[in-house]
Amino acid sequence: MKRFLSVLLCLVVMLTSVTGFASGVETSKPITFAGFEFGKTFDEIRSENLIATIDFKYGRYSARFLADALSRVSEEASMRNMGTAYCFTARLKEGSKVGGYDADLTLWFVYPQQDGVLIQNEGEAVFYAGEYSFFSNEQAQYDDLKEKLELVYGEPFFEGAELKNALGDLPNQDAVSGWYSSDIFQYSVTHTVWKSSANNAMVVLKRRLQLYGSFEHRLIYISDCAEETFAYFADLLAPGETTIGVDLEGL
């Protein structure tokens, strides 16, 4: 019996090492992104930085979607038949350096809502996430960035492939359940997550294999500024329908 329990314990430890672990340890330090303050408007940030392009996003790009390394997850977040953009990204004219590495920098903005009405004014859109994408994607780079992030934020909240172990299932879990688990192994996905109890933000270091054999590394900082908007509109309308922007006065 003792031998059986010992073997069982070993199997549990092995399984935990494969699937990752959620320690639940949050940092007490606020998580911030490159000097950009979460909650600032696009007008405020644009007044201090040169913006190269903006790209409108038709879908629910909430924290759980942005945190995931799989590109198919981002595709599932898209709902282009809605005809309404909830958010947009802005790329700076200049590149950036983070942790000693060259990277492209992308800012995510969400439109505010008032009484269930989306205020589609770019200037009033709120900064809720920032992302670095790297040009060099060797394993040593990932390990180095992880080590440096640990120096700043301490022990990770989670490390592993199955991000649901740390952040829960995707909102459209039924749509992705058929391929998600197989894809995270096919593309050798790894996530390392830090969460802050100070400002309800998180930082996710992501690594995944791309189709042509090299790896992609991304580092994304996400606040909770957009969650209320995405939660409100996620199931409000059936696919293809929208009342946003429709004048209902007097009805």
SULHU-V162212 format. One record per residue. PHI is phi in radians with two decimals (NA if undefined). D_CENTER is the distance of its C-alpha to the mean C-alpha in whole Angstrom. Layout:
BEGIN
PHI|D_CENTER / PHI|D_CENTER
END
This chain:
BEGIN
NA|46 / -1.09|44 / -1.13|44 / -1.09|42 / -1.13|39 / -1.14|39 / -1.11|38 / -1.08|35 / -1.09|34 / -1.09|33 / -1.13|32 / -1.10|29 / -1.10|28 / -1.11|28 / -1.11|26 / -1.09|24 / -1.21|23 / -1.39|22 / -1.52|20 / 1.66|18 / -2.40|19 / -1.93|17 / -1.37|19 / 1.32|18 / -1.46|19 / -1.80|17 / -1.41|18 / -1.55|20 / -1.56|19 / -1.07|17 / -1.63|14 / -2.24|14 / -2.20|13 / 0.86|16 / 1.45|18 / -1.62|17 / -1.55|17 / -1.02|14 / 1.69|16 / -1.24|18 / -1.48|19 / -1.06|19 / -1.04|23 / -1.15|23 / -1.27|20 / -1.12|22 / -1.19|26 / -2.00|25 / -2.46|23 / -1.50|24 / -1.67|21 / -1.50|22 / -2.58|20 / -2.22|18 / -2.36|17 / -1.34|17 / -2.01|14 / -1.75|16 / 2.90|14 / -1.79|11 / -1.52|8 / -1.36|7 / -0.98|5 / -1.11|6 / -1.22|5 / -1.15|2 / -1.25|3 / -1.37|6 / -1.41|8 / -1.32|11 / -1.18|11 / -1.17|13 / -1.15|10 / -1.10|10 / -1.12|13 / -1.20|14 / -1.21|11 / -1.25|14 / -2.38|17 / -1.16|19 / -1.25|22 / -1.27|22 / 1.32|23 / -2.29|21 / -1.55|18 / -1.48|16 / -2.65|14 / -2.67|14 / -1.92|13 / -2.28|15 / -1.88|16 / -1.34|19 / -1.18|22 / -1.75|22 / -1.29|20 / -2.55|19 / -2.14|20 / -2.46|18 / 1.05|19 / 1.58|22 / -2.05|20 / -1.25|20 / -2.70|17 / -1.45|16 / -2.14|14 / -2.19|12 / -1.89|12 / -1.89|10 / -2.18|13 / -2.03|13 / -1.22|17 / -1.31|19 / -2.26|21 / -2.36|24 / 0.93|26 / 1.41|24 / -1.92|25 / -1.33|22 / -1.63|23 / -1.52|22 / -2.13|23 / -0.97|21 / -1.07|23 / -1.61|22 / -1.09|18 / -1.82|16 / -1.26|13 / -2.21|10 / -2.76|8 / -2.34|9 / -2.34|8 / -1.84|11 / -2.09|13 / -1.81|16 / -1.63|19 / -1.91|21 / -2.26|19 / -1.35|21 / -0.98|21 / -1.06|23 / -1.17|20 / -1.04|17 / -1.09|20 / -1.18|21 / -1.10|17 / -1.08|17 / -1.09|20 / -1.22|20 / -1.14|17 / -1.15|19 / -1.14|22 / -1.47|20 / -1.98|18 / 1.49|20 / -1.12|19 / -1.09|16 / -1.24|15 / -2.74|14 / -2.53|15 / 2.81|15 / -1.52|14 / -1.35|14 / -1.12|11 / -1.09|13 / -1.15|15 / -1.88|13 / -2.06|11 / 1.54|13 / -1.22|13 / -1.16|11 / -0.99|13 / -1.83|15 / -0.98|16 / -1.06|20 / -1.32|19 / -1.82|17 / -1.04|19 / -1.23|21 / -2.22|19 / -1.06|16 / -1.09|18 / -1.25|20 / -1.19|18 / -1.13|16 / -1.51|19 / -1.03|20 / -1.78|18 / 0.83|18 / -1.30|14 / -2.37|14 / -2.15|11 / -2.19|12 / -2.12|10 / -2.06|12 / -2.14|12 / -1.91|15 / -1.46|17 / -1.45|19 / -2.40|16 / 0.94|14 / -2.02|11 / -2.48|9 / -2.20|8 / -2.20|7 / -1.68|10 / -2.10|10 / -2.42|13 / -2.63|14 / -1.33|18 / -1.70|18 / -1.06|21 / -1.61|24 / 1.77|23 / -1.65|21 / -1.75|18 / -1.97|15 / -2.01|13 / -2.35|10 / -2.28|9 / -2.19|6 / -1.90|7 / -2.27|6 / -1.70|9 / -1.74|11 / -1.07|13 / -1.74|12 / -1.09|12 / -1.11|16 / -1.11|16 / -1.14|13 / -1.13|15 / -1.18|19 / -1.60|18 / -0.97|17 / -2.03|20 / -1.18|22 / -2.16|24 / -1.27|25 / -0.95|23 / 1.54|25 / -1.89|26 / -2.75|26 / -2.03|28 / -1.16|26 / 1.51|28 / -1.52|31 / -1.36|34 / -1.93|35 / -1.05|37 / 1.48|41 / -1.48|40
END
